[in-house]
C-alpha cells in the first residue's frame, strides 16, 4: 500500500535515527580512543573519514530500503527486517571499503563492534517507540483513510476486526454495501473502494469515474492459511499461501547465524564441563552409555538422530513416550528430565544444522505416522528446523498425547512458522528458561 501523508513525522524519524547513529559512533570513539584531535591527529583524520563514509552509506541504504517511510499496513516485523538488512549491508560496505583502502590498522575492531551493537540496540528501541506512537496517532482518528466496502463474504468481518485491532494500518471502514448498485452515483466520503472479485470489472469503472483507488479483497479464509502474499511472475499475479518469514534467505540466515553462535558458546562454556560431571553420575547411577540417540523427523520430513543424556535404563523400549512415574526412568533420569538437563546435548544438533534453538519439537517416528493421518496441516511444521524449545513448549502445551491437545500444539507450531521473527525467538527462549508462560 502507498505511503501515508506524515512527511514531517518521517523526517523526525529519520533525524532521530541519524542522531542515534552519530551518537553511537562518537560515544565509542571518546570512550575507547579519547580526544583524537589532540592526542593523535593522524588517527583523527582516519576516523573522520570513517564517520563520513558511515553517514553516506547509511543515508543511501536508508533511502533505498525506505526504512523511515510510513507505510499503511506496516507491521513491526517488516520495520525491523528492513532495519536489520540495512545495518547488515551497511557494515558489509564499510568493511569492504576499509579492506580495499588497506586502512584496517587504524580502526579498532572492538570499537566497530560496540558502535554497530549500540546502534542496533537503540535503533530497535526507537522503532518500537515509533510503532507505538504511530498506533496512538491513528487511534485518535488522525490521518485515517475512509473506505467503502462492497460485497458478501466472511473476509469483511475479519477485515473489520483487523482494522479495529491495528489502527496503525491507517484505514477505517466508512460504510459497507451489499451490492454495487447500492453505491451513490458520486461520493467524496470515501478515499478508496474495496470489493470482492465478482464485482471487480464493474467496480473498476465506478472507481475510475470517481477518481478513487480500487482494491480487491478475495475471501481466502476457507483455505485455512493465516497469511497470504501476492507476488507476480511477469504480469501474472500469484497468491502465495502461508508465506513464512523464514523463506526469506536473509531472515533464515540470521536465525542460522544465531543458532551457530549460541550453540557454540553452549558447547564450549557449558557442555565442556557438564559432560564429564553428569556423564560420570549417569554411569554410576545405572549401566549403559552416557548419551542416548533416537531417530526423529526434521526439516522437510527428513530423519536425523537427536542426542540426549541417557535418562532411562539401557535395553528398555525407547520408542514409547515416557509417562509420569515411568519405571523405565532412572532416579537420576527423573532429575535431569525435570530440569531439562537431558536436552543439553541437542546443542550439538543445533550446531550441525539438524535442529534450531527454537522451532517445533521433533516427534518420534511412530508418533509422526499417527499425527500425519490424524491432524490437519501437520506437515507444515516440517517447513522449518525442529527446535530444542518452541512456542508450544513455552506456553506449556507438552506431555499429553491427547489428540485435541496435540491439535492445539500443531496449530501453535504453524502460528510460529507463519509469524516468525527474531524477537519472537528471543521471547520464547526467555519464557522457556524462566517458565513465564504469560509472556508468550
N, C-alpha and C positions, 0 to 999 in steps of 0.2 A: 504494500500500500504506500501511497505517496506521503511525502513528509508533511507534518503539520506545520502551523504557521508561527511557532515560537522561536523566531530567529534570534531575538535578543537573549532568550534563555540558552539557546545553543551556543551563543558567543560567551555567555557567562560560564557554561560548562567547559568550553574549550579553554578559557583563560584559567579556570581553577585547575584543570588538568595540567596545563603548561606550568603553573606555579608549583604544583607537586613535583613535576619532572625537574624543574630548575632547583627547587629546594633540596630534593634528594641528592642531586649532583653536588651542589655547593656544600651541603651538610657533611658529606663524607670526604670531600676534599679538605675541609677545615679540620675535621676530626682526625683523619688519617695522615694528612700531609702538612697541616698548619698553613701559615701565610706564605704561599709560594712566591708571590711578587716580591717579597722582601728577602726571603731566605734562599730561594733557588729560582732565579729568573728564567733559566733555560727550561726547567720543568713547567713553570708558569705558562710559558708560550705554548708548550705542547698540550697542556690541559685546557688552555683557552681554545685552541683549535679543536680539541675533542668536544668541548662544550658546544661549539658552533655546529660541528658535524652531528652531534646528538640531536640538536634542535632542528636542523634542516631535515634529517631523515625522519624524525618524529612527526614534523608537520606534514611532510609528503605522505607518509604512511597513514596518518590520521585522516587526511583528506581522501586518500584512495579507499580506505575501508569505511569511511563515513562514521567513525566511531563517536562523533559528537553530534550526529544528526538525530533529531527526534522523529521517530517513525511510529505511525499509528499501528497498534497491534504488537508493539515491541515486547519481548519477554526478556527477563534479566539474563537468562542463559545465553541469548543471542548477543546481548550487550557485552557480556563478559567474554564470549567466544571471539568476537571481533577485537576486543581489547587485548586478549592474550595472543592472538595471531599477530597483531601489530607489534607487541612487545618482543615476541619471538623473532620476527623478521628484522625488527629494529636492532636487536642485539646481534643478529647474524650479519647484518650490513656493517655495523660498527666494527665487529671482529674482523671481517674481511678487509676493510679499509686499513685497520691497524696492521694486519698481516702484510698487505700489499706495500704499504709505506715503510714497513720494517721499523716501526716505532714502538713495538711492544715492550721494549726495555724501559720505556718511560712511564708506563701505566701499570699500576698495582692491580693484580688480579683480585685481591681482596676488596679493593675499592670498587672495582666494576661489579663484583658480585653483590656487595652491600647496596650500591646505588640502584641496581636493577631490582633487587629484592624489596627495597624500600618503596620504589615507585610502584611495583606490582601490588604491594600491600595497601598503600594508601590510595592508589588508583582504583583498586577493587572496592575499598570502603566508599570512595567518592561515588562510584557507580551505584552502589546500594542506596546511598543517601539520595542521589539524583533520582533514582527509580521511585523511591518513596515520595519525594517531593512532587514528581510528575503525577503520581497517583492522587495525591491530595489536591493538586491543581485541578484535575479533571473531576474529582469528587465534588468540588464546589460548583460544577457545571460550566467551568470556563473552557472555551475552545472546542466543545463537543460538536461533532457533526451530526445533524439530524438526518435520519434516513427513513425512507418509506419502503416497507417490505410487502411483497405480493406473492400469494400462493399458499397452498396447503402443504403440510409436512411437519414431521417432528423436529426438523432442523431449526425451525423458528423458535421453539421453546428452549432448545439448547443454546441458540444464539442469544436469546434474551437473558438467560442465566449467566452466560459468559460475560456479556457486557455489564451486567449488574455486579458481577464478581470482579471484573477487571476494567474499571473506568479509565485506566491508563491507555486502553486501546483507542480512546478518543471518539467513540461513537455512542449515540443514543437512538433508540427506535422512536421515530416521531409518530408513525401510525402504521397499522397493518391493514392490508386489503386482501380479501379473499380472491378476487379476480381482477384482471387489468381494467375491465370496463368500469369498475368502481372508482378508479382514479379520476380526480377532477381534470378538466381539459388542460389547464396550465396552473402550476403552483410553484411558488418560490419558497414554500415552507421547508422543503427538503433539499438537501445538497446532493444526495445520492439515491438511486433506485436499485433495490436488491430483489431479485426474482428467482423462481425455480426454473430449471432447464426447459420445461414445456412452454414457458412464456417468453423465452429468450428473443426470438425473432421479432415478435410484436412489441416487446418491451424496448428493444434497441431503437425502433422508430420513435417511440414516445420519448425516450431519454435524449435522443439526438435533437428532437424538436424542442424539448425543454432546455437543452444545453447543460444537462447534468450527467454525472458519471453513472454507469450501469455496472452492476456486479452480479455474478451468477453464484447461487448458493445451492449446490446439489445436496440431497439427503444421503450421506454415506454412512449414517449411523447403523444401518442394517448390516453393514459389513463387519461390525464389531471392532473396528480399529479406532483407538482413541485419538490418533493423529493421522493426518494425510498431508501430502506435499505435492504441489503442482510443479512439474518440470516440463521440458519440451525436447523433442528430437526434431530439429528443423522447425517447421511450422506446426508440427503435430503435438498437441498438448497431451501429457501423460500424468495421470493421477497415481502417485505412489502411496501405498498403504503402509502404515507403521514406519515412517521414515526415521528410524532410530538414530540418535545423535552420534553413536559410535560408528556409523557407516562413513562418517567424515574422517579422512585419514589423519588430519591434524588432531582431532579430538581423541581418536583411538591411539595415536602416537603419544599424546600427552598422558593418557591413562597408563599405557605400557611403560613409559619412562618412569612414572611414579611407582609402579609396581616393582620395577627393577631396582630402583634406588632404595625403597623401603625394605624390600625383601633381602637385599644385600646387606643393609645395615643390621637387620634382624639376624641374619645368618652369622655375621661376624661378632656382633656385640651380645647376642642372646644365646643362640644355639651353640656357639663355640664352647660355652661353659655349662649350659643346661644339659647337653647330650651326655657328657661323661658322668655328671652327678645323677641325673634322672635315669640314665641308662643303667648305672650300677644298681640303683634302687629297684628297677624293674627286674633285673636278673636275680637279685636277692629275693624279691617277693615271689617269683614263680619262674619255672624253667621255660626257656624259649629264647626268642630273639628280642632285641631292643625295639626294632621298628616293625611295623605291620603295613603291608600294602594290599590294595584291593583295586580291581578294575572298576572304574566309574565312567560315566558318559560326560564328554566335554563338548567343546565347540563343534558345531555342525554335526553333532551326534557321534563324533569320533571317540574311541576308547582311550583312556590313559590310566596310569597307575597312581592312585592317591597314596600319600605317605602319612602315617600317624605313629605316635608312640604306642606300642602294644599295651592294651588295657584289658585283654581277655586271656584266659588260659590257652596255651598252644594246643592245637588239634581239635578245638571245638568248632561247630558250624559257624562260619563267619558270613554267610550270605543272607542272614536274617537280621533285621534291625534290632538293636538292643532295646529291651524294655526295662521298666522300673523294677528293681530287685532281681535283675537278671543274674542267675547263678553262674553264667559264663564269665562274668566280670570279676577280676581280682580285687583284693582290698585296695591296693594302690591304684588300680584302674578306676575305681569309683571316685577317688580323689582327683586324679588328673582329668577325668571326664567332667566332673563338676566344675573344675576351674578352667576347663578347655585347654589345658596344657598339652593334651594328646594331639591337638591340631597344629602345634608349632612346626613340626617338620614340613607342613604344607607350604612353608615359606620357600622351600626348595622347588615345589611345584610351581609356585608363582615366578620364581627366578627363571626357571627353564621355559616358561610360557604356556604350560598346561592349564594354569589357573591364574586368577587375578586376586588381589586383596579383597575386592568387593565384586559380587556377582551372585547369580542364583546358585544355591548349593547343589553340587553334583550328586546324582542318585545312583544307587546300585543297579546292576543290570536287570535283576528280577523286578525291582520296583519300576524301572524305566519302561519295561514292556507292559506292565499293568496300567501305568498312568497314561501311556501313549494312547491306549484304547479307551480309557475311561474319562479322561479330562480334555475338554475342548481347548484348542490352541496350545497344548502342552509343548509342541515342538518349537514354539517361538523362543522359549527360554534358552535354546541352544544357539541363538544368534550371537551370543557373547560368551566370553570365557567364564566358567564357573568360578565362584569365589570362596575364600575362607569364611567370610561372612556375607550377608546380603540384607536387602531391605526387609524380607520376611523374617529373618532371624532377629534383626534389630527391633522388630515390632512384636517379637515373642511368638511368632507362628511356627513353632517347632514341635518335634516329638511325635505327635499323633499321626496315624496313617488314615484317619477318618477321611473319606472322600470329599466331604463338604469342606473340611479344614484344608485338605490338600488343594482343592479348587481355589480357595482363597489365597493360599500360598503361591499358586501358579499365577493368579491374577496380579498379585503383588510383584512377582518377578517380571511379568510383562509390563506393568506400570514402570518399574525401574528401567527396563530396556528402552521404553518409549520416551522416558523423561530423564534420561541420564544427564548428569552434569558433574563436574569435578567437585563442586560444593556439596552435592548430594552424597558423593562417595565419602567425603570428609565427615559429614554428619552421621552417616551410617557407621563409620569406624568409631567415632566418639561415642555414639549411642550404644554400640556393642560393648565397648570397653567399660563404660560406666553403668550399663544396664538401664539406660534412660529411655524407655520406650516412648514416652510422651514427646520426646524431642523430634521424633521421626514419624 
